[in-house]
Amino acid sequence: MDRTLKKIEPAISLTEETADRLRDAIIWGELPLGCKLSEQRLADMLGVSRSPVRDALAALQSEGLVKVSPKRGSFVFTPDLKVVDDLCEHRCILETASLRKAISSSRDLLLQGLGLAVAAMEKAVADLDRPGFTKGDIEFHNTIITCGGNRSIAVTYRRTISPLMALRTHLFVSMNDALDRSMDEHLELIEACRRGQVDEAAALVEDHIYHLSEAYRAALAKETLQKAV
């Protein structure tokens, strides 16, 4: 008997594929924060019927990326400050725990992954490619989670982090959040990891994460001031 048979990989359902496509479009800013989502238009764009689109929007609502109103329709989320603060705290708990474990148990792999992500970010800065910078930034933080080696944390992170990724893209691209400071913070974090300074690295990543909510507060205050003029 042949004992080398490969396992059959489960097929991705049409609803899951549709949800993945829409999730990516929101995270990368192709579907902006607050925009209305037409089931028919999305179905036409993706080449599917309205049914998987409807189910996908319901799934993305559970992730906090979509708001569905029975009378008004479906919209890409617009976060309030409390939601952003809660998500930043949640992210901080997961990333600092993963970072501490990664430094102590897989530092070489961690540094390699962080270095590759920073190289992509530096190229994006040179090319004035803000979406490219965001992709590198996301890969940087995914590396921290992956190298932590805790599958439960990794699954939780993937399921809950999407709204912050979308907000980060919005700030980097639409609100021109400073890239230089973010770049410096990533480099400083790598150095702390290289030196094995666990507490310093955890403090750096915590400060870095909370800068997102600070940037969103500043952006909202600026918008309010502009409307009042």
N, C-alpha and C positions, 0 to 999 in steps of 0.2 A: 504494500500500500504506500502511496506517495504521501509522505508526512510534511511536504514543503508547500502545501497549498496555502495561498495567501488569503487573509481575511477579506471578506467582502465589506467594502466601505459603505456605510449607509448613505443613500442619496439625499441631497439637500432638497427639501420641499420647495415648491414655487413660492410659497409664502415666506419662507426663510430667506430665499434668494432675493425676493422683493424687499424684504425688511433690511437686508444687508446693503442693497443698493441705495435705499432711501437714507439709511443711517449714515453711510459714507457721504452722501450728497449734503446732509445737514452738517456733519462734522467739518467737511471741507468748504463750507460756505456756499455751495452751489444752490442750496435752498436756504435763504437767509433767515435769521431769527425773526419770528413774528409773521412770516409770509403765509398766505392762505394756500392750502393744499387741495387741489381739485382731484378727486379720485379718477375721473375720466381722463383728465389731462395727463396725470401720472401713468395711468394704464396705457394710454397711447404712446407716451414716451418710452416706456419699458417694453411695449409689445405684448402685454398681458391683458387679461380681463380685469374688471373692477374688483372681483371677489378677492384675489390675493392682495391687491392694494389695500382694500378695506381691512383685511386681517392683519396686514403688515403695519398699518397705521395704529391699530389697536395694540399690537405688540410694542411699538415704539412709544406709545402713550405710557405703558407700564415702565419704560426706561426713563421717562421724563423728557423725551425729545419732542413729543407731539402732544398738543392739547386738542381733544375732540369735544365739540359742543353739539348736542343734538339739533339745535336750531341754527347755529351759526356756521357749522362746518368744522374742518380740521385745520390746525395751524401749527407751524413750527413754534416750539416753546419760546417764550420771552422770560428769562429768569428774574425773580426778584432777589433782593439782597440777602434775605434770610436763607433762601434756597442755595445761593452761591456760597454763603458762609458755611452752611451745613455740609455741602459737597466738598468744600476745601478741607474742612475738619476730617471728614471721612477719608478723603484722599491722603491727607497727611498721616493719619494713623496707619494706613496700609503701606504707604511708601517708606516711612521711617522704619517700620518693623522689617520690611523687606530689605532695606538698605543695610541695616545693622547685621542681618543674617548674611547678606551677600558679601559684605566686607570681611567677615570672619571665616566664611566657608568657601567662597568662590571669587576672591578678589581679582585674580588675573582675568577671568572670564568677564567679570563686571567691567573692568577697565577697558578691555578690548571693545565691548559693546558700546560703552559710553564714548570712547574715542571715535568710533565709526559714526555715531550719531552726531557728535560735535563737528566732525569733518563735513558732514552733509549740511549742517547748519551754517558753518563758515562759508561754504560755497554758495549757499542761498543768500547770505548777506552780501557777498561780493556781486552776485547776479541781481540784487534787489528783488529777490524772489520770496515774498512773504509767505505764500502758501507752502513753498519748499522748506522754509524755516520752521513752520508749524509741524510739518511732517517729521523733520529731524527732531524737533522738541518732543513730539509724541513718542518717537522711537527711543529717545534718551530715557524717558520715564518708564516705558514698557520694559526696557532693559533692567532697570532697578527691580521691578516686580518679578520678572522672569528669573533673574539671578538669585532672588531670595529663595527660590526653590519650593515655595509653599503653593501647591495647586489650588487650595481653597481660596487663598488670597488672590491668586491670579484670576480665578473665575469670577470672584466678587468684583474685582477691579474692572474687568471687561464689561460686566453687566451694569455697572453703576457710573462709570467714568465718562460716558459719551456726552452728557450735557456740558461738562467742563471742557471737554475737547472742542465742542462746537463754540462755546463762549470764548475759548482761547483763540480760535481761528478768527472769530469776530473782532476781538481786541487787536490782534496782530495786523489784520488786513483792513478792517473798516475803521477802527478807532486809532490806528497808528501807535499802538503801545510800543514803547522803546525796545528795540531789539538789542542795542548795545548792552544795556544793563542785564538783560536776560542771558546774553552770551557770556558776560563776565561771571555771572552766578553759576552757570554750568561748568565753566573752567575751574572756578574756585572749588566747586564740589568734587570734581575729578581729582584735584590735588589732595583734598582731605582724604578721599578714598585711597589714593596711592600711598599716603603716609600712614594709613590704617587708623586714622583719628575718627573713631566711630561716633563719639558724642558730637564732635564738631560737624561731621558730615550730616548727622541727623538734624542738627540745628539749622544748617544751611538749607537743606531741602525743605524744612518746615517754613522758613522765612520765604523761600522761593515760591512755594505753593500759595501762601497767603498774599503774595503780591498780586495774584490774579483778582482776588476780591477787592483789593485796594484800587487796582486799575479800573475795575468795573464801577466802583463808587465814584471815582474821579470822572469817568466818562458820563455817568448819569448826571452828576452835578453840572458838568459842562453843557449837556443837552438841556437841562432845566434852565440854566442861565441864558442860553441862546434863545430859548422860547420866550423868556421874560423880556428880552430886549425888543 
